[in-house]
């Protein structure tokens, strides 16, 4: 009995020693083979990116080269450029122009609105105020995107608060004139391009504020002080020192605002505008029409647009500001 009891701790100690020895040999082997360690660390994410991410994009490009037979309702697996030729029709070119124009307008407006707030957060706000502003910028992102869009739909409707304010101020006629709508009756602000523009700017503004604020934080104060010591006025310092150094942050934020607006379909679809955007076109083609190849061609063109945009942003130093 005593022999069995005393041998149990000895076996446990021996097993623990063997485990430690195995771990030591494994760690030594990995230490002597840094390339193996690198392959083990980067292998799974690279495989995921190559197979799932790039593989799906490649499948999308291949799908855009197939043909949809409207008579049989089947996809013909034969490589052709008919889908891209169909995109050159005036109606489809208008969709691309409308979407790119809206994305550009939203990006410019977001940069103009975001820069003063980001500048105040980076230069003048105390730590407590900066934390409050960070929270104010990020809190909308914690709520449902769809809920925020529908909330703006109610705000911009005929019965919404904006229309009520303009009515109380006697400016409803001015608002309708700016929108090109009839003064009496007619569509509401929620289905106008201006209403859509407002919702887009509200939705993507945080994605512009944060990169600009991060870029301004990295501007050395010594450069600003040196500019003042050399006799530059504050406006000259801002124009020749602060703005050029913070501009990559603006371009970095524009990547988000431009790309998200370019591919979004929730805002145009939810606000009920009759004019199609790229996202709406893709949604309609993959729905009842089931023209997957043409929808893939629309998406490929969006990818090409963003590729050129990213190349330009890279030359402007946007990736270093992310």
N, C-alpha and C positions, 0 to 999 in steps of 0.2 A: 504493500500500500504506500509506504513512504517513498519507495523507488519511483512509483508512477507519478506521485505528486511532485517530486523534485525534478523529474525529467520534463514536465510540461513547460516550465519557464525556460529551460535550456533550449527546447525546440523552438519556442517563440523567439528567443534571442538569435538563434541561428537563422531563422527565416527572415528576421529583420535585417540581419547582416548581409544576407544574400541579396535582399532587395536594394539595400544601399550600395552594394557593390555593382549591381546591374545598372543602377541609375548613374553611378560614377563613370562606368565604362561607356554608357550611352552619351553622357555629357561630354566626356573626353573625345569620343568619336565625332560628335557634332562640332566641337570646338576646333578639331583639326580639319574639318571640311566645311568652310564657310559658304561655299557655293551650294552645298546640300541644304544648309540651313536657309539660305535665301530662297532656294527652290521650294522648300517646305512651307515657308511663310507666304510667298507670293503665288505659289502654284494654284491653290483653290480660288482666290479672287480673280486671278488671270483667266483661269478656265471658265469661271462664271461669266466674266466679261466677254470672252471670245465666243462662247457657245450661246449664252442667253441673250446678251445685249447686242453684240455685233452680228451674231447669227440671225437674230430677228430682223435687224435692219437689212441684212443681205437678202433675207427671204422677202422683205417688203419691196426691195428694188427688183428682184426677180418677178414678183407678182405683178408689178407695174408693167412688165414687158409681155404679159399674157393678154389674151383677147377675150372679150365677152361677146358671146353670140346672142343677140337680142331675140332671135327667132326661137332657139331652143332653150334659152335661159341658162346656158351652161358656160363655164369658163373653158376656153380653148387653150390648151397648154402649148402654144406656139409663139415663139419670140417675135414680137412686132413692136413698132413705134406708133401704132395707131392711137394709143391712149394719150401720148404726148402731143400728137397732132391735134387731137380733140381739145386739148388744153389751150390751143392757139385761137379758138373761136372768140369772138368779141365778148360773149357773156362770161366765159371763164377768165379771160384777161381782165375783165372788169372786177371779178372777184379777187384776183391777186392784187390788183391795184388798190381796191378798196381796203383790203386787209392790211397791206403794207403801209398804206397811208394812215390808217388808224393806229397801227403799231408805232409808226414814227411820231405821230402827234402825241400819243400817250407817253412815249419816252421823253420827248422834249418837255412836256408839261410836268412830268414827274421829276425831272432833273431840276427844273426851275423852282418847284415847290420844295424839293428835298434839300437843296443846298443851304438855304438859310438856317433851317432847323439843325442840319448836321453840323454846320459851322458853329452855331451856338452851343451845341452839345460838346463839341471838341475843344472850344476855346474859352468859353465863359461859364458854362454850367458847373455848379459845385457837385461834388460826388453824390449828394443826396438828390439834387435836382436831376442829375444825369440818370440816376437809377429810375426816377419817376418817369422821365422821358423815354428811356428804354422800354419800360413797362407799357407806356402808352402806345409806343410803336408796335410792340410785339403782341399785345393782348388781342387785337383783331385777328391775328393769324391763328389764335387758339380756338376760335369759333369755326363753325362749319362754313366753308366757302359758299355752298349753295344757299344757306340761310342768309348770309350777308347779301348775296345778289338779290334774293327775293325781298329782303328788307328794303333795299334800294328801289326795287320795282314799286313797292307801296309808297315810298317817299316821293318818287317821281310821277306817280299816277295823277289823274285829274283830281282825285280826292285827297292827294297827299299834301304834306305840309309846305312843300316848295310852291306848288301852285296856289295854295291858300295865302302864303306870304305875298306873292306877286299880285294876287287879287286884292288883298287888303291895301297894298301900296299903290294900286291903280296901274300896275306895270304889266298886267297880263297881255295887253295888246302888244307891248314892246317885246315880251318874251316870245309870243307867237310869231311876230315879224322876224325876229332873229332866227327862229327855227324854220321860217318859210311855211308856217302852218296857218290855216284860217283863224281869224281872231275869235270867231264864235264856233264852238264845236271843234271838229277835227280830231286828229290823233293826240294823245297825251305826250308829255315829255319823256315818258318811260319807253316809248317806241321810236324816239328820235335818235339821230347820230350823236347829238350833244349829250343826251342822257346816257347813252352807251359809253361815250367818252368819259363822262364823270365817274361812272362805275368802274371802268378800267383803271383810271388814275387812282381812285380810292383803293382798289384792290391790290395794285402792284406797287403803291408808293413805299411801303416798308422795305421792299427789295432794292429800292434806290437809296433810301436814307442810310441804311447800315453800311454799304460799301463806301459811300462818300464820307461818312463819319470816320470809318476806319482809315481811309486815306488821309484825311485831315489830321488825325491823331499822329500819323507818322511824319508830318511836316515838322522838321526841327525848329524849335523856337529861336535857336541861335541864328538861323537864317533870317527870320523876321526882325530880330533885333539888329542884325548887321545891316539889313536894308534900311531900317530907320536911322542907324548911325551914319549911313552914307547919304542921308538927306532925302530919302524917298518919302513921299506922303503915304498915309495909310491906303489910299485908293491905288497908288502905284505899286505898293507892296503886295496888295491883293491881286492886282492884275498881272504882275510880272513874276511873283514868287509863289503865292499861295495857290492861285488858280492853276498854273501849269503843273505844279506838283500834285494837286488833288484831282486833276483831270482824268488820270487813269482810273480813279475810283468812280467817277461819273460814267466812264465807258463800261466799267465792270458792272455797275448797276443797270446800265442800259441793256446789257446782255439778257438780264432777267426780264425786264419790262418789255423789251421788244419780242423776245422769243415766246414769252407767256401770252402776250396779246396776239401774236401771229397764229398760235395754234389753239387758242381758246374757242370753245363753242358754247359754253354755259351762259356767258353774258349775252351774246347775240340771240341765242335760243330762248333764254328766260325772259328777256325784255321784249321779245316778240317782233323784232324788226323784220320787215319783209325782204330786205336786201341781204343776200347771202354773203357770208365770210367763209374762209377756207375750212374752218372747223365745222360749220354747218353743212358745207358741201360734202365733206367726207362722211359726216353722220348720215346725211340723206342717201348717199350712194351705198353705204354699207347697211342701210335699213331695208325698206321695202324694195328699192331698186336692185339691191344686191349686186351692184357693179363693183366688185372688189378690185379688179385691175385698175379702173379709172380712179377709184378712191386712193389706191396706192400711188398712182401717178401724181395726184394732188399732194400727197404727203412727201413724195420724193422732191417735188419742186420746193416745198417748204424747207426740207433739209438742205437743199442747195442754197437757198436764200440765207439760211442761218450759217452755213459753212463760209460763205463770203463775208458775212457779218463778223464771224469769229476771227477770220483772218485779219480783217481790218482792226478789230479790237486788240488782237495780239500785237500788231505793229504799234498800237498806241499805248502798250504797256498795261492793258487791263488785267491780264492774268497775274501780274505781280501784285495787283491791288486786291485780289480776292483772298 
